[in-house]
Amino acid sequence: MTTATRWNTPATTPRTLRFGEHTVTWLPDGYVQLDPRRWLPGTTAEDWTGENAELLDSEGFLAASIGALLIQHGDRAMLVDAGFGPHDIPAAHTHPTLGVLVGGQLPAALAAVGVDPAAIELIAFSHLHDDHFGWAFRPGQGLASPFVNASFAASAAEWANWAQPTDGSPRMRTVGDGEEIFPGVTVRAAPGHTAGHTSFVLSSGERRLIAFGDVFHTPAQFARPDWKVAMDSLPEQGVASRRALLAELARPGTAAFANHFSDVVFGRLGDHSGTPCWEPLEEFS
């Protein structure tokens, strides 16, 4: 796959970076097509020409990857998000802002990197949309969640709007802004996409990796954080969270994980002729 193709092709292979005492691995589960004009209704046809046209697949959609971030520290392991699950939904049956929506690869991705799902102690959700909790709560097809020993963490605001019964399960944890939930991993409130949307910051000395969830959905938003997202429950707050995140990414030693950025999920803030841009990373040192 060429570098150019990776910008408009879903990630299908795990990618691993060493990060101090931690190892972080992107685990693909599937992908969703986002209609760029409907997902970002303030954009024009001209906005998706030139360099931004390279972000579109052959059908004119943004090809947004779906999966999870594995964080390992010693013999401990956690996930940020849990994919969509083993489902394949055609475009005609999804939301008008979407094309096809496909999942199911996450268990194979874990096996490929030699991790037993039973070894995952925590799944921290950026938010509780079905492309982020699928294998935890909605595997379907007669399957049970493979994460039999994991606790499930989200912000209080996110759990407050959770429609599924929790039965008072002690596995359901509420986490707050600034709280350390795993060695080196802290919670960072980033409302907008949902009221309780959360990012997670992995720190090692002076270096940081920010798993920012759905604050951004496409690299094109780096140049235009003011573009509102149709599926954001708090659009103005979403703009504020994008601007705040860009400021954080500008700090030295900071990289990011962008779960929906096709096959360029690890990166950092770059500069293209004075305009903020996404610069993919193959290693972080």
C-alpha positions as CSV (number, residue, x, y, z in Angstrom):
1,M,0.0,0.0,0.0
2,T,1.4,3.4,-1.0
3,T,1.6,6.2,1.5
4,A,-1.1,8.1,-0.5
5,T,-3.4,5.2,-0.4
6,R,-3.2,4.8,3.3
7,W,-5.0,8.1,3.8
8,N,-8.2,6.8,2.2
9,T,-8.0,3.1,3.0
10,P,-9.2,1.5,6.3
11,A,-6.5,0.1,8.5
12,T,-6.5,-3.7,8.4
13,T,-3.2,-4.6,10.2
14,P,-2.2,-4.0,13.8
15,R,0.4,-1.3,14.3
16,T,2.7,-1.1,17.3
17,L,4.8,1.7,18.8
18,R,7.1,1.5,21.8
19,F,6.5,4.3,24.2
20,G,8.9,4.3,27.1
21,E,7.8,1.5,29.4
22,H,4.6,1.0,27.5
23,T,3.7,-0.6,24.2
24,V,0.7,0.7,22.3
25,T,-0.9,-1.2,19.4
26,W,-3.7,-0.3,17.0
27,L,-6.1,-3.2,16.7
28,P,-8.4,-2.9,13.7
29,D,-12.0,-4.2,13.9
30,G,-13.5,-2.8,10.7
31,Y,-14.5,0.5,9.1
32,V,-17.3,2.9,8.4
33,Q,-17.8,5.2,5.4
34,L,-18.5,8.9,6.4
35,D,-20.3,11.1,3.8
36,P,-18.0,14.1,4.0
37,R,-20.7,16.7,3.0
38,R,-23.3,15.3,5.4
39,W,-20.9,14.5,8.3
40,L,-19.4,18.0,8.0
41,P,-22.5,19.9,6.7
42,G,-20.7,23.3,6.6
43,T,-18.3,22.1,4.0
44,T,-18.6,22.7,0.2
45,A,-17.8,20.5,-2.8
46,E,-14.7,22.7,-3.2
47,D,-13.5,21.8,0.3
48,W,-13.1,18.1,-0.9
49,T,-10.9,18.9,-3.9
50,G,-7.2,19.2,-4.0
51,E,-5.3,17.6,-1.1
52,N,-8.6,16.7,0.7
53,A,-9.7,14.7,-2.3
54,E,-6.9,12.2,-1.3
55,L,-8.9,11.5,1.9
56,L,-11.9,10.1,-0.1
57,D,-12.3,6.5,-1.2
58,S,-13.4,5.5,-4.6
59,E,-17.1,6.1,-3.7
60,G,-16.4,9.6,-2.4
61,F,-16.6,8.7,1.3
62,L,-14.1,9.2,4.2
63,A,-13.0,5.7,5.0
64,A,-12.9,5.8,8.8
65,S,-11.3,2.9,10.6
66,I,-12.9,1.3,13.6
67,G,-11.0,-0.6,16.3
68,A,-9.3,-0.3,19.7
69,L,-6.0,0.9,21.2
70,L,-4.1,-1.7,23.2
71,I,-1.9,-0.3,26.0
72,Q,0.5,-2.7,27.7
73,H,2.7,-2.0,30.7
74,G,4.7,-5.0,32.0
75,D,2.3,-7.9,32.2
76,R,-0.8,-5.6,32.4
77,A,-3.0,-4.6,29.5
78,M,-6.0,-2.3,28.8
79,L,-7.9,-1.1,25.8
80,V,-9.3,2.2,24.7
81,D,-12.6,1.4,23.1
82,A,-13.7,-2.0,21.8
83,G,-14.6,-1.8,18.1
84,F,-18.0,-2.4,16.5
85,G,-18.4,-6.2,16.8
86,P,-19.1,-8.9,14.2
87,H,-21.7,-6.9,12.2
88,D,-21.9,-5.9,8.5
89,I,-24.4,-3.2,7.7
90,P,-25.0,-2.1,4.1
91,A,-25.3,1.7,3.4
92,A,-29.0,1.5,2.9
93,H,-29.5,0.4,6.5
94,T,-27.2,2.8,8.2
95,H,-27.6,6.5,9.1
96,P,-27.9,9.0,6.2
97,T,-24.5,10.4,7.1
98,L,-22.9,7.0,6.6
99,G,-22.1,4.4,4.0
100,V,-21.3,0.8,4.9
101,L,-20.5,-0.1,8.5
102,V,-18.4,-3.2,9.1
103,G,-16.7,-4.8,12.1
104,G,-15.5,-8.2,13.4
105,Q,-11.7,-8.2,13.2
106,L,-10.8,-7.3,16.8
107,P,-10.4,-10.9,18.2
108,A,-8.1,-11.8,15.3
109,A,-6.1,-8.6,15.7
110,L,-5.6,-9.5,19.4
111,A,-4.5,-13.0,18.5
112,A,-2.1,-11.6,15.9
113,V,-0.2,-9.7,18.6
114,G,-0.4,-12.6,21.1
115,V,-2.8,-11.2,23.6
116,D,-5.6,-13.2,25.2
117,P,-8.8,-11.1,25.6
118,A,-9.1,-12.6,29.1
119,A,-5.9,-10.7,30.0
120,I,-7.5,-7.3,29.3
121,E,-8.1,-5.8,32.8
122,L,-9.8,-2.5,31.7
123,I,-11.7,-1.1,28.7
124,A,-11.9,2.7,28.8
125,F,-14.5,4.1,26.5
126,S,-14.0,7.4,24.8
127,H,-17.8,7.4,24.5
128,L,-20.7,4.9,24.3
129,H,-21.5,4.8,20.6
130,D,-21.8,1.3,19.1
131,D,-18.6,1.5,17.0
132,H,-16.7,2.0,20.2
133,F,-18.3,-0.6,22.6
134,G,-19.3,-3.4,20.2
135,W,-17.2,-6.3,21.5
136,A,-17.8,-5.3,25.1
137,F,-21.6,-5.0,25.1
138,R,-23.0,-6.0,21.7
139,P,-21.0,-8.8,20.0
140,G,-24.2,-10.4,18.8
141,Q,-24.4,-13.5,16.5
142,G,-24.8,-15.6,19.7
143,L,-21.3,-14.5,20.9
144,A,-20.5,-13.4,24.4
145,S,-18.0,-10.6,25.1
146,P,-14.5,-12.1,25.0
147,F,-13.4,-9.6,27.7
148,V,-14.4,-11.7,30.6
149,N,-12.1,-10.1,33.2
150,A,-12.3,-6.5,32.1
151,S,-13.9,-3.7,34.0
152,F,-15.6,-1.0,31.8
153,A,-14.9,2.7,32.4
154,A,-16.5,5.9,31.1
155,S,-17.3,9.3,32.4
156,A,-20.2,9.9,34.6
157,A,-21.9,12.0,31.9
158,E,-21.5,9.1,29.5
159,W,-23.0,6.5,31.8
160,A,-25.8,8.9,32.6
161,N,-27.0,8.6,29.0
162,W,-26.3,4.9,28.6
163,A,-29.5,3.1,27.4
164,Q,-28.4,-0.4,28.3
165,P,-29.1,-2.0,31.7
166,T,-26.0,-2.2,33.9
167,D,-27.7,-4.2,36.7
168,G,-25.5,-2.4,39.2
169,S,-22.5,-4.3,37.9
170,P,-19.2,-3.6,39.8
171,R,-17.5,-4.0,36.4
172,M,-18.9,-0.6,35.4
173,R,-16.6,2.2,36.5
174,T,-17.0,6.0,36.4
175,V,-13.8,7.9,35.7
176,G,-13.2,11.7,36.0
177,D,-11.0,14.3,34.4
178,G,-7.3,14.0,35.5
179,E,-7.8,10.5,37.1
180,E,-5.1,7.9,36.5
181,I,-6.8,4.7,35.5
182,F,-3.8,2.6,34.5
183,P,-0.1,3.1,34.9
184,G,0.7,6.3,33.0
185,V,-2.8,6.7,31.6
186,T,-5.0,9.6,32.7
187,V,-8.5,10.8,31.7
188,R,-9.0,14.1,29.8
189,A,-12.5,15.4,29.4
190,A,-13.2,16.3,25.8
191,P,-17.0,16.9,25.4
192,G,-18.7,17.7,22.1
193,H,-19.2,14.5,20.2
194,T,-21.2,13.4,23.3
195,A,-21.6,15.3,26.5
196,G,-19.3,12.9,28.3
197,H,-16.8,12.2,25.6
198,T,-13.3,11.5,26.9
199,S,-9.8,11.4,25.6
200,F,-7.0,9.4,27.4
201,V,-3.4,10.6,27.8
202,L,-0.5,8.2,28.1
203,S,2.5,9.9,29.7
204,S,6.1,8.6,29.9
205,G,8.5,11.3,31.2
206,E,8.3,14.3,28.9
207,R,6.4,12.4,26.2
208,R,2.7,12.0,25.7
209,L,0.3,10.0,23.5
210,I,-3.2,11.4,23.4
211,A,-5.9,8.9,22.3
212,F,-8.5,11.5,21.4
213,G,-11.4,9.4,20.3
214,D,-13.9,11.3,18.2
215,V,-12.7,14.8,18.8
216,F,-11.5,14.6,15.2
217,H,-12.9,12.3,12.5
218,T,-10.6,13.2,9.6
219,P,-7.2,14.9,9.1
220,A,-9.0,17.6,7.1
221,Q,-10.3,19.0,10.4
222,F,-6.8,19.9,11.6
223,A,-6.9,22.8,9.2
224,R,-10.5,23.6,10.0
225,P,-11.4,22.7,13.6
226,D,-14.4,25.1,13.2
227,W,-16.2,22.7,10.9
228,K,-19.1,21.4,12.9
229,V,-19.9,17.7,12.9
230,A,-23.5,16.6,12.2
231,M,-23.3,13.8,14.7
232,D,-21.8,15.9,17.6
233,S,-24.4,16.2,20.3
234,L,-22.8,19.6,21.4
235,P,-21.4,21.1,18.1
236,E,-20.1,24.3,19.6
237,Q,-18.4,22.3,22.4
238,G,-16.9,20.0,19.8
239,V,-15.3,23.0,18.1
240,A,-13.8,24.1,21.5
241,S,-12.5,20.6,22.2
242,R,-10.8,20.5,18.8
243,R,-9.1,23.8,19.3
244,A,-8.0,22.8,22.8
245,L,-6.6,19.5,21.5
246,L,-4.7,21.3,18.8
247,A,-3.0,23.4,21.5
248,E,-2.2,20.3,23.5
249,L,-0.7,18.6,20.4
250,A,1.5,21.6,19.8
251,R,3.3,20.9,23.1
252,P,6.8,19.2,22.6
253,G,6.9,15.4,22.9
254,T,3.2,14.9,22.1
255,A,1.8,12.4,19.7
256,A,-1.7,11.2,19.2
257,F,-3.8,8.2,18.3
258,A,-6.7,8.9,15.9
259,N,-8.9,5.8,15.8
260,H,-10.9,6.9,12.7
261,F,-8.0,8.2,10.5
262,S,-7.9,5.4,7.9
263,D,-4.5,3.7,7.9
264,V,-2.6,6.7,9.5
265,V,-3.9,6.3,13.1
266,F,-0.7,7.3,14.8
267,G,0.6,10.8,14.2
268,R,1.4,14.3,15.5
269,L,0.6,17.9,14.7
270,G,2.5,19.1,11.7
271,D,2.7,22.3,9.8
272,H,1.9,22.6,6.1
273,S,2.7,26.1,4.8
274,G,1.5,27.6,8.1
275,T,-1.6,25.4,8.4
276,P,-2.0,22.7,11.0
277,C,-1.9,19.2,9.6
278,W,-1.7,15.5,10.6
279,E,1.8,14.0,10.3
280,P,1.7,10.2,10.4
281,L,4.2,8.4,12.7
282,E,5.8,5.0,12.2
283,E,7.8,5.2,15.4
284,F,7.9,7.6,18.4
285,S,11.3,8.4,19.9
